[in-house]
Amino acid sequence: MLRHNGRTMQAQSTAPSDRYKPRSRSRRSFLGLSAAALATSAVKPLAGQQAAARPNILFCISDDQSWLHTGSMGDPVVKTPAFDRVAANGVLFGRAFCDAPTCGPSRSAILTGQAIWRLEEAGNIHSTLPSKFATYTGILEDAGYRIGHTSKGWSPGRLEPGGRTRNPAGDSFASFAEFFSQGPADQPFCFWLGSRDPHRPYELGSGARSGKAPGEVVVPPHLPDDPVTRNDILDYYVEVERFDSKVAAALDLLERSGQMENTIVVVTSDHGMPFPRAKASLYDYGSRVPLAICWPRSVPAGRSVEDFVSLSDLAPTFLEAAGLAVPGEMTAQSLLSVLTSGASGQVDASRDAAYIAMERHDGCRRGGKGYPCRAIRDASHLYIRNFEPTRWPSGSPNAADCARAIPYGEIDSSPTKTHMMENRNIPEVDRLAELAFGTRPGHELYDIREDPGQLNNIVAQPEAAAALEALQNRLMRHLADTGDPRALGQDAPWDYYPYYGRKVNKDWEVDPRS
Ligand SMILES: [Ca+2]
């Protein structure tokens, strides 16, 4: 287990350095069986599955949690027994990425199985999800599933402008238990267990008061290592654990009712932690998410998979598992063959990269301008294309330019952010603050092997030229192949779609199209 003694994770890491050393999972058990026993126990083949009972789906999604912050991924402080239980009873994915590091667009991509550049105004937060875009929940409901959600479903935004009257995550319930108690036993269900944890605000000092030690926090390399950051991360962990306890209650209910065997359980987050250079950025701490999936009937347990996965891949996975056709416009790739393979490590060689995108995150620039960007992340590099590099990536420094009247408004208000803004006289804080708040070039390239924190842009280094060209070409080809207007030179109207978020600056408005 890693012990932190005042050094950052970057300094402690050794290759492959993009995850903590996982704890041994050999001692974990599930339903009284060790993971190894489950892996060798009879797992029913998928052949003829349509004739078998269709699986239930329990999709558990936290709100703003980075991939490293679970017990299974080796974090030495946060305790996530429910996440760890699903991972031990199924598959832990170490390289899962959201489609967009911003609540609404990420959730739209999950529901539709499509990249955000294919979803028109749903590519922006505080927007809508047009009803013409099919969702896996809607398709399952049409096929006889009972669907529901609790807490944060598709959000934030307004349903009505998109022609919807109900949250696309399903009917609303107080809890999974309430939903479960009201359903007929013979009808398959699809439930979205949402949460507003660990979204800010946090209860200041709650982490330390719960007995967690600031000295044990592994501070990400893009944040200043000081007591403010460490305590802010502890407060974040309290909410990660509160979400995990909701998942634990749902798992216990499935187990008690005998429904676990044929339920696909997914535990993940919509994007990364709400800290500077994390949420609302395309770097790993913004875009890389926890992901564990189990399905005792059909998925061999106790595995760790390194395939690159996007959260939009879940929609076609659920449909295929239910024996339903995947619509052609759902361009994401089903994970079912990876899940049922029984293999660990890199299972499908074609899953060697993920694509991430962002348009307008919040109303943080004059006239409603966003920060359009796209990225490709593979095992060795992160390449980012910023289409409007003269704009402020984290929002304007001028509060008057922001709908919510805060400077650098793409970054949620927090003790860490305030500390970084107020202490730029300290050279190390200033260096990291510039990376978080300052402008960025049109092209960014990071070597993950040398620089897992993605702090050193090597785009101009001659020895990086070959990798740069290959990644640029691959990214632009993928965008063009999947119909991204920005890659095709077509009309890209995200700067002009309506903004339905809260306005503190009452005169802040989205510019009309000229
Ligand atoms: Ca979120």
Boltz pocket constraint, residues with backbone or C-beta under 6 A from the ligand:
constraints:
  - pocket:
      binder: B
      contacts: [[A, 62], [A, 63], [A, 64], [A, 102], [A, 103], [A, 199], [A, 270], [A, 271]]
      max_distance: 6.0
